[in-house]
Amino acid sequence: MIQQNFIKIYEESFKTHWELSALTNYKDRNTLSYKQLAEKIARIHILFRELGIEKGDKIALIGKNHMSWSIIFLATFTYGAVIVPILHEFNPESMEHIIDHSESKCIFINENIWENLDKEKIKLPVFSLPSYSLLKSEDKKAGEIITKLDELFTQSYPNGFNKENVIYAEVDNDEVICLNYTSGTTGFSKGVMLTANNYAGNITYAHTLELLFPGERDLAFLPMAHAYGCAFDFLYALSTGVHVTLLDVIPSPQNLVKAFQEIKPNIIITVPLIFEKIYKKRILPVIEKPIMKIILKIPGINNLIYNKIKKSLVTSLGGNFREVIIGGAALGKDIEAFFYKIKFPFTVGYGMTECAPLISYDHHYDFVPTSCGSVLKDIMEARIDSSDPENVPGEIQVRGENVMKGYYKNPEATKAAFTEDGWLKTGDSGIMRNNRLFIKGRIKTMILGPSGQNIYPEEIESKLNNLPYVAESLLIERDNKLVALVHPDFAAMDADNVDNNRLLQIMEENKGILNKQVANYEKISTIEIHHDEFEKTPKKSIKRFLYS
């Protein structure tokens, strides 16, 4: 158990950094100091109290990166309740299922997302982001509370809100404070139960790395409902007195470069997709020119060119960062090798939602190519399920402070996630040398999306299999795109006199129907006809490895 209480970290940080800037919305540049942030949290605590929210109750939170989202997240666990952050990319049906499955007591949601939900299914108080106005409630009391919230705040703090008023709930580190769903679809729901200790392990370890210091700047553009962005762009940054700018616009390459140059962050926390795009669009066209290939073979001159590329890249990213931390998915080996060759200050870490999320990390100056860092000292342990862990890949298994408590209301999945002697099975294959992990590939069927999202093929296949003339299907990843292999229902085709040309049209229609039912990152690029039935195991499961 981590000695430092997770909730107390924020009590101390808010008081210590009282006058410093805490959060800014990039779009409107509205800024809150740590004092103002603490006041906003206190107001939400009063709202919870008046709604009858009790310790351990669940609060659903659905929205994009914004100060209002951050306030609800912080207010929930400092009140003693359990936050349920739901990715805004989930489809409406998945969101509705998570709200129900988590047994949430109220919902905070962006209005444009709320418009797409089935409001008749939701009987809870629903508040809008960013205004906190009431969108729906079965009880008139909720509306009355909102109208008199200012009055209640004044009554609670007649002498004004001061540092001594920052007193948060007594929450032991072993208590669950977050349910982070890796999927929303009925039958596949896995609400990862993350404890205060899991977060404390991540945050206190990050403190030892001295990645950020009070008053420095961070640009949060990864979705904070995802464990990676939440832990380091948000929770770690605010525990250190950092000024976090929340990118509340589309994180396109153009918007990101503009934001980097304006904010000049002291650290950049990102996913491989960003650097793969930079490499393919800005660097590769230059170094692939015939004359450049010749020049880059000349000793001395090649270093001058590499230094120029590095300098240009650093400048485009704001020019003020110590290092770039890449995680959430695997970085292409050719791209990694190039950035390492030009001595760009980057590192690749490894983690998973079930570890909130960090398992291994190295500073950029200790980074070893093709690795994903060293297992966190005094925080985590790892082992390889292999006869020769240093040379023969096996499943990476971990245990330690960051490992989840289990899956909410899913004892079968929890049991399956752990070995008999209590190690978490990551589903990744790798080797370990000198406590440093080298991942070789996935064991599980899960596919990692371009920004680190979890994509579960079975979910998408189950939807596709219900569409016209689909007998069975298999989802694979090809060139970073999702492709559906479909074995047609030939009997139904014969009965309906559907020929091959018509089948192709129907499959294109099926693709459109399917892509409306899934999240953006789960959309398939194409459907390919697979004329032969897929080979199966004795249990009648498709032998996926034959087709990936």
N, C-alpha and C positions, 0 to 999 in steps of 0.2 A: 504493500500500500504506500502511495506517495504521501510523505509527511505533510506537505503544504496543502491546506484545504483549497479546493478549486474555487469555491464561491468567494472566499476571503481574498483571493488574488485580485478580484475586481473591486472589492471594497477598498483595498489598499491602492490600487492603480488610480481609481477615480479621485481619491483624496490627494494622492501624491502629485498627480498631473492636472489638478483642478482647473488651472487657467490655460492649459495648452489646448490646441485644436484637436478634436477627436475624429469627427466624421464630416465629410463633405460630399454632396451629390455633384457629380461631374457636370451634369446638364445645366443646372441652375446655379451652381456654386454656393448653394445654401450650406452653411457650416455650423456645427455644434461644437462647443468646447466640452471638455470632460465634465465640467460643472453642469452645463446645459443638458448633456446626455444623462447625467445622474437624475436631474429633475424630470426629464421625460420618462425615465424608468420608474420614478416614484409615482408619477401620475397613472401609469399603467398598473402599478401595484394596487393603487386605490380602486381602479376599475375592476381588477380581479377580485379584490376583497368584497366589493359591493355586489358582484355577480355571484358570490358564494364559491369561488374557485378555491379549492383546498390543496394542501401539499400533496403532490403526486398526481394531480389531475393533468390531463393532456390538453395542450393548446396547439391547434393546427395552424400552420403558417405557409401561405402560398403566394409567392411574388418574386419579382426580379430584384437584383441588388439595389438597395435604396436605404436611406437612413431609417425610414419607418420600419422596414423589415428588420434591420439591425436592432432597433429599440425593442421590438417584440421578442426577438430571440433572447436578448440579454435580460429583459424584464421577467421572462418566464422562468428561467433557471435560478435567477436571484430571488424570486418569490418562493421557490421551492416546488414549482410545477415542472412538468415534463414537456419540452418543446418537440413538436412533430413538423420539421421542415419538409415541405413537399415540392419537388422540382416543378417549376412552372412549365417544363417541357412535357410532363406527363399528359396523356389525353384525359379529357373530363371524366370518363368512366373510371379510370384508375384513381384520380383524385378523390372521387366520391367513395370508392372502395376503401382507400386509406383512411379517410375521415371516419368511416364507419368502423373499420377494423381496429383503429387505434383508440376508439372510444373517446374521441376528443370532446371537450366540453364547450369550446367555442372556436371560431375560425377568424383569422385575419387574412384578407385576400385582396389582390388587385382587382378592381372593378371589371376590367376587360376580361379577366379570367372567370370571374363570377358569372358573367353573362352567358358563359358556355356550359355551366353546370345545370343539372336537373334540380331546380330549387325545391320541388315538391318532396324530394328525397331527404332534404336537409332540414332538420328540426332545431338546429342549434342557433345561438346568437351568432350573427355574421357581421364582422366589421371590415370596413374598406381600408385599403392602403392606397395612398399615404395619409388620408384624412382622419382615420379611425371613426368615421361616421357609421351609424348603424345601417346595415343593408337589409337585414332580416332578423326577426326574433318572434318566437311564439309567445313571449312574455313581454308585456308593456314595460316592465321594470327596467329592462336593458336600455330602452330609449330614455327613460327618466334619469338614469344614472349618467348617461352621456351628456344630457343637457345641464346637469348640475355638477359636472366633474371639476370645473374651475372652483366652484364654491367648496366642494369637498377637499380640494387640494389646499385651499387657504385655511380651512378649518384644521386640517392635519398639521400644517406648518404655519402657525400664526406669526411667527417671528422670521418668516422667510426660510428658504431651503438652504442649509449650510452643510459643511463637511460632516459635522457630527450626526447629521440625519441619514447619512449613508450607512445603514445597518441592514444587512441582508439576512435571508433565512438561514437557519442552521441546517445544513445539508451535509451529511457524511459523504466522504469520497466514494464509498461503496454503493451509493444510491444511484439509480438510473435517472438521468436528467434529459435524455434525448432518445427519441425513436427515429432512426434514419432509415427510411424505406429504400431498399435497393431496387424495388420493382413495385408497380402498383396493381398489376392485373390479378383478379381473383384466381386463387389456386396457386399463385406463384409469389404471394406477398411474403416478404421477409423484412420485418421491422427490426433493424439492428438495435439492440438495447445497449446504449452507450452510457457508462457511468461517469460521475464527476472525476473518478480516478483515471479513467481512460483519457479524458481531456487533460487532466493535470499531468499525466505522463508525457503527453505531447508538448504541452506548454512549458513545463519546467525544463524539459530537455532542450527545447528551442532556446530558452534563456541561457543555457550553458554555451550555446553556439555563438552568442553575441552577434546575431544577424542584423538586429535593429536596435536603435537607441531612442530615448525620449526626444520628441520634437521632430524626428525624421519622417519621411514620407513613404507611403505605400499606395499603389494603385490596385484596387481589387476588381478584376474583370472576370475571374472564374465564378461560376454560379455558387453562391454561398450556401445554398441548400445541399451542395455536394460537400462531403467530409473534408476534402483536400483544401478547397478555397476557404471553407469555414474555419478550419483549425489555424491556418497560417496567415492568410490575408486579413483575417478578422479577429479571432480570439487571441492569438499570440500578439498581433500588432497592438490591440487595445490593452493587453496586460503589460505592455512595455511603454506606454505613453506615446505611441506613434500616431501620426495624422493620416487616417485612411480616407482616400478618395474613392468613392464607389462609382464605377463606370455604369451609369444607368442609360447607356445607349448601346446599340448593336455593336458587339466587339469585332467589327470588320477590321482587316489589316490597316485600312486608311484611318479609321477612328482610333485604333490602338496606337499607331505611330504618332498621331496628333496628340493623344492624351499623354503618351510617354514624354514627348518633348515639352509639354506644358507642365506636367506634374514633377518630372525628373525624380522618379522613385529611387529609394536607396537599395531596394531589392526588387527582383521581379520573380513572381511565382507563376508558373505557366504550365501548359501542356504541350506535347510534341507538335501538335498541329500548327501552332503559331510559327515555330522555327522551321518546320518542313516547308511551309508556304514561303517564308523569307528565303530559304535556300533555293527552292525551285524557281521562284519568280525573280529574285534579285541577284543571287550569286551564281547559280548554275549557268544562266545565259552568258555570263562574263567568262567564266573559267572554261567553258566548253568551246569557245571560239578557237579555230585552228592555230592562229598565231599565239594565243594565250597559252595553249597547251604546250607549245614549244618553249615559250618564255619561262613557264613554271617549272621546267626541267633544269633551268640554269641556277646553280647554287648562288646564294647571295641575292640575286635579283628576285627569285621567287619569294624570299622572305620579305622583301620590300613590298611586293604586291599583296602578300598575305597580311602584312601589317596595315596596309591601306584599306583592305576589305574589312579587317577587324575594327579599325578606327571609324569607318563609315557606319558599320553596324552598331557600334557602341553609341555613336552620336544619334542615330535614328531612334534608339531606345532611351533617350534622355541624357545619356552620358554621365549619370551620377550613381549608378548601381554598383554594389560590391560583387554580386554574383547573380546569375539566373538559375533558379531551381526548377527543374523539369520533372514532372511526375504525372500520374494518372493513366499513362499508357506507355508503350515502348517507343523509344526514339529510333528512327531508321539508322542502321549501323553506318551507312555511307555518310549520312549527314552528321552523325555523332563524330565520326573520324575526322571530317573536315573541320568542324568547330574545335576539336581538340588540337588539330594540326596548326591552326592559326592562333592557338592559345587564348581562345575566347573564354571568359570566366563563367563557365557553366558547370552544373553537376546534375546527376540524375538520381532521384530518390525512389523509394519503393514503399508502398503501403496498400491498404485496403480499408473500405468503410468499416469493416469489423474490428479495425484497430485504431479508428478515430483520427487519422488513418496511418500514422507513420510506423514503419518497421525498420527501415535502414536508410542511412544518409552519410555522405561525406562532403566536407567543404570542397569547393572547386579545385583548390590546390592539392587535395588528396585524392581527387577523383581518378579512378582507373577505368580506361575505356572498356566498354561492354558490361561493366558492373552496374549495380544500382545501389552502391554504398555499403557501409559497414552496419551491422546490426547494432541498434542503439545501446550504448554501454550503460549498464545498471538499470535499464528500462525494459529491454526485450531480450529474448533468447530465440535462436533459430536452430533447426536441425534439418538434415536432408534425409528423406526416406530412401536410402540407397546403400548398396554394399560398399561403395567407394565415393563418399560425399564430395571429395575434391575433384573427381574426374567423371564419375558416372551420374548423369542427372537423375534426380528423384524429386518427389513432392517436397516443396518447402513447407515446413511446419513450424509454428511459432507459439510462444507463450510469454506472458509478462504483463506489465502494468497496463498496456494499451489494449489488451484483448477484451472484446465485448463480453457482456454477461450472457448473451444468447439472443435468439430471435423471439420476438414478442408473440405470445400465444401460439408458438410453433415448436413444441418439444421434440417432434420428430426431426425437423430441420436442424435444431440445436444439437441433438445427439449426433446427427450425421456430420456436423461440421467439426467435431472434435474426435481425436483418437481416444482409445480406451484409457490412456494414461494422461489425458488432459491437454494435449497440444492442439492448437487450431490448425486445421488443414486449409492451406491457402488456395489449393487448386492450381498452383503454379509449379512448373518443373524447373529445377535449377541445380547448381552446384554451389559450394561454399568453400572459400579458401581464406584462411587467416581472418575469419569472422566477416568476410566480405561476400555478398551475394551476387551471383551471376544467373540471371533468369534465362532459361532456354525456350520456354513456350508455355502455353496454357494446357492444363489438364482438363479442367472443366469445359463445358460446352459454351460457357459465357464468352461473348465477344465484347471487346472494349471499343467503344465509339471513339470518334476523332478527338473528343475533348474529355475522354476518360469516363464517359457514361457507360453503365452496365447494360448490355444488350443480351437478352435471354432468347435464343432462337426458338425454343419450344413455345413461347408465348405467341410469337409472330406466326409460326407454323400452324398453331392451333386455329388462329383466325383465318389464315389462308386456306386451310383444309376444309373450311366450311363454305368456300366460294364455289361457283359453278365449275364443274368438270375437273375439279382437283381431287385426285384420289389420295395422294400423299405429297408432302413437300419437305424440302431440306434447305435451310438457310446457311449460306457460306459467306465468307468475306473474301473479296478479290479486288486487289488494287485499292484498298481502303474504302470499298463500296460493298453494300449488301446485295447479294444476288440470291434469288430464290430458284432452286431447282424443283420443277414440278413434274410428277408422274401423273399424266392425265387419267381421268375416269373414262376409259375407252368404251366400256359397256354403255354408259350414259350417252356418250357421243354417238354411238351406233343407233341407239334408240331414238335419238333426236335428229338423226341425219346431219350431224355437225361434222364438216370436213376439216382438214388441217388448216386451211386459210382462215376459216371462221374461228377455229380454236385459237389462233394467234391473236385475233381481234378480241376475243373473250378474255384471254389472259392479260391483254393490255388494260381492258376494263377492270379486271380483278385487281391489277396493280394499283389503279386509281382508287378503288374502293378500300383496299387494304391500307394504303398510305394515309387515308383520312382517319383511320382507326388507331393509328400508332403515333408515338412522339416523333418529332422531326428527325432526331438522330436514329430512329428505328426504320425509317422509310427505305424501301428496296429500290434499287436502281433499275433492275430488269428481272423478268421471269424467263427462265430457259426451260424448254421442254426436255424432260428426261424420259425417253421412250421405254426403257426397261425399269422394272420394279427395283427399288433400292434393296441392296443386300441387308439382311437383318441378323441379329443375334438370336439365340434360342428364346429369349424373352420377347422377340419380335420388335426389338428396338433397332433403328437404323444404325448401321456401322458408319458413324459419321467420319471416322478417320479415312475412309476410302474415298471421300468426296471433297475433303477440305484442301 
